[in-house]
């Protein structure tokens, strides 16, 4: 909570609050078999992936507590399904054409880079934000590691464009193949998006992510 605006409370105390509706939006497995008996709310809303673990959900349901599945994942699943249908061309999409184009050179390059950065922000921001945070660490060892990872990150982002520019004739042939096969690519991509959306809406996506987290992520150790 925001100090001064609400009472400071720990995650453990939050689960035990005597309220009508308890919204869990902060942690995976916030309610588990060990603390499910302490829940006093009539409704528990999951606003994050699997905030209530399956065994705890069964216990709460038996106690008459209604657990509302992850609403964020469900809404996101519907959006992903709609995007998949648009990708397949089943649902129409509208757009507008930007007719003005900056001239090539020192003026146009920064504008193109800014547009690219804005479009890629949702994909690269979590990784770049983590690296920036690590670079501000007071630990000298952490700063050296973060600097090395930042250099690797920058090379990974920039080298593909340099290689494409160096071998433009071959890249042009590859882009021609993509243009010639754009419809099969649309079908495969749209189908995968719809399948992912259905998994999110049904809740199976959370089960899959929990399985990956418990069996792969938790045991993974970084090389660097």
C-alpha positions in Angstrom: 0.0 0.0 0.0 1.0 3.6 -0.3 2.3 4.8 3.1 0.3 7.7 4.3 -2.7 6.8 2.1 -3.5 3.4 3.5 -2.4 1.1 6.2 0.8 -0.8 5.6 0.1 -4.5 5.4 2.1 -7.6 4.6 1.0 -10.1 2.0 0.3 -12.6 4.7 -1.9 -10.2 6.6 -3.7 -9.3 3.4 -5.0 -12.8 2.9 -6.4 -12.8 6.4 -8.4 -9.6 6.1 -12.1 -9.8 7.0 -13.5 -8.4 3.8 -16.3 -9.3 1.3 -14.0 -9.2 -1.8 -10.3 -10.1 -1.7 -8.4 -9.1 -4.9 -5.1 -10.8 -5.3 -2.9 -9.0 -7.8 0.6 -9.3 -6.5 2.0 -12.9 -6.3 1.8 -16.3 -7.8 0.4 -18.8 -5.2 -0.6 -16.1 -2.7 -3.2 -18.5 -1.3 -2.0 -22.0 -0.9 -2.8 -25.1 1.2 -0.9 -23.6 4.2 -2.9 -20.4 4.5 -6.2 -21.1 2.7 -7.9 -21.7 6.1 -7.1 -18.1 7.1 -9.1 -16.6 4.2 -12.2 -14.8 5.5 -13.4 -13.1 2.3 -16.6 -14.3 0.6 -15.1 -13.7 -2.9 -11.5 -14.1 -4.0 -10.6 -12.5 -7.3 -7.4 -13.6 -9.0 -5.9 -10.6 -10.8 -2.6 -12.4 -11.5 -1.6 -15.8 -12.8 -2.7 -18.5 -10.4 -2.9 -16.4 -7.3 -4.9 -19.3 -5.7 -3.3 -22.7 -6.1 -5.5 -25.6 -7.1 -5.5 -27.3 -3.6 -6.4 -24.0 -1.9 -9.1 -23.3 -4.5 -10.7 -26.7 -3.8 -10.6 -26.0 0.0 -12.1 -22.5 -0.4 -14.9 -23.8 -2.7 -15.7 -26.4 -0.1 -16.0 -23.6 2.5 -18.4 -21.7 0.3 -15.9 -19.1 -0.9 -16.3 -18.2 -4.5 -13.0 -18.0 -6.4 -13.2 -15.9 -9.5 -10.5 -17.0 -12.0 -7.8 -14.7 -13.3 -9.8 -11.9 -14.9 -6.6 -10.3 -16.4 -5.7 -13.5 -18.2 -9.3 -14.0 -19.4 -9.5 -10.5 -20.9 -6.1 -10.9 -22.4 -7.1 -14.2 -23.9 -10.1 -12.6 -25.6 -7.9 -9.9 -27.0 -5.4 -12.4 -28.3 -8.2 -14.4 -30.0 -9.5 -11.3 -31.7 -5.9 -10.4 -32.8 -5.6 -13.9 -34.2 -8.9 -13.6 -36.1 -7.7 -10.3 -37.5 -4.4 -11.9 -38.5 -6.3 -14.5 -40.4 -8.5 -11.9 -42.1 -11.7 -13.2 -40.5 -12.3 -10.0 -38.6 -11.8 -6.8 -40.6 -9.3 -4.2 -39.5 -9.0 -0.5 -40.2 -5.9 1.6 -40.5 -4.6 4.8 -42.0 -1.7 5.4 -44.3 1.1 7.8 -43.3 2.0 9.5 -46.6 4.7 11.7 -45.2 8.1 10.0 -45.2 11.3 11.6 -43.8 14.2 12.0 -46.2 17.0 9.6 -45.9 20.1 10.8 -44.0 20.9 12.2 -40.6 17.4 13.7 -40.1 15.4 10.6 -41.2 17.5 8.0 -39.3 16.6 9.2 -35.8 12.9 9.4 -36.7 13.0 5.8 -38.0 14.9 4.7 -35.0 12.4 6.4 -32.6 9.5 4.7 -34.5 11.1 1.3 -34.3 11.9 1.8 -30.6 8.3 2.8 -29.8 7.0 -0.3 -31.6 9.4 -2.6 -29.9 9.0 -1.1 -26.4 6.6 -3.8 -25.1 9.0 -6.5 -26.1 12.4 -5.1 -25.0 11.4 -2.9 -22.1 11.3 -5.7 -19.4 14.8 -6.9 -20.4 16.3 -3.5 -20.8 14.7 -2.2 -17.6 16.3 -5.1 -15.7 19.7 -4.4 -17.1 19.4 -0.7 -16.3 18.4 -1.5 -12.7 21.3 -3.9 -12.4 23.7 -1.2 -13.7 22.6 1.1 -10.8 23.6 -1.5 -8.2 26.2 -0.5 -5.7 27.8 -3.9 -5.9 30.9 -3.8 -8.1 30.5 -7.4 -9.1 26.8 -6.9 -10.1 27.8 -3.8 -12.1 30.4 -5.6 -14.1 28.0 -8.4 -14.9 25.3 -6.0 -15.8 27.7 -4.0 -18.1 28.7 -7.2 -19.9 25.0 -8.3 -20.4 24.2 -4.8 -21.6 26.9 -5.0 -24.3 25.6 -8.4 -25.3 22.1 -7.1 -25.4 23.1 -4.1 -27.6 25.1 -6.4 -30.0 22.1 -8.8 -30.2 19.8 -5.9 -31.1 22.1 -4.2 -33.6 24.1 -6.9 -35.3 21.2 -8.4 -37.2 20.5 -5.0 -38.9 24.2 -4.6 -39.7 24.3 -8.1 -41.2 21.1 -7.5 -43.2 22.6 -4.2 -44.6 25.9 -5.9 -45.5 24.1 -8.7 -47.3 21.1 -6.7 -48.6 20.9 -8.7 -51.9 20.4 -12.0 -50.0 18.1 -10.4 -47.5 16.0 -9.1 -50.4 15.6 -12.7 -51.7 14.6 -13.8 -48.2 12.0 -11.0 -47.9 10.7 -12.0 -51.4 10.2 -15.6 -50.1 8.3 -14.2 -47.1 6.1 -12.1 -49.4 5.4 -15.0 -51.6 4.4 -17.2 -48.6 2.7 -14.5 -46.5 -0.7 -16.3 -46.5 0.6 -19.6 -45.0 2.5 -17.5 -42.5 -0.7 -15.7 -41.6 -2.6 -18.9 -41.2 0.0 -20.5 -38.9 0.5 -17.3 -36.9 -3.2 -16.6 -36.5 -4.0 -20.2 -35.5 -1.3 -20.2 -32.8 -2.6 -16.9 -31.5 -6.1 -18.2 -31.3 -4.9 -21.4 -29.6 -3.0 -19.3 -27.0 -6.0 -17.1 -26.4 -8.2 -20.2 -25.8 -5.7 -21.5 -23.3 -5.7 -18.2 -21.5 -9.5 -18.0 -21.3 -9.9 -21.6 -20.2 -7.2 -21.2 -17.5 -5.0 -24.0 -19.0 -2.4 -21.4 -19.8 -1.9 -20.7 -16.1 -1.5 -24.4 -15.5 1.1 -24.7 -18.3 3.0 -21.7 -16.9 3.0 -23.1 -13.4 4.3 -26.4 -14.8 7.1 -24.6 -16.7 7.9 -22.4 -13.6 8.1 -25.3 -11.2 10.0 -27.8 -13.5 12.2 -25.5 -15.6 12.5 -21.9 -14.3 13.0 -22.6 -10.6 15.8 -25.0 -11.3 17.5 -22.8 -14.0 20.8 -21.2 -13.2 22.2 -18.5 -15.5 25.6 -19.1 -17.1 26.7 -15.5 -16.6 
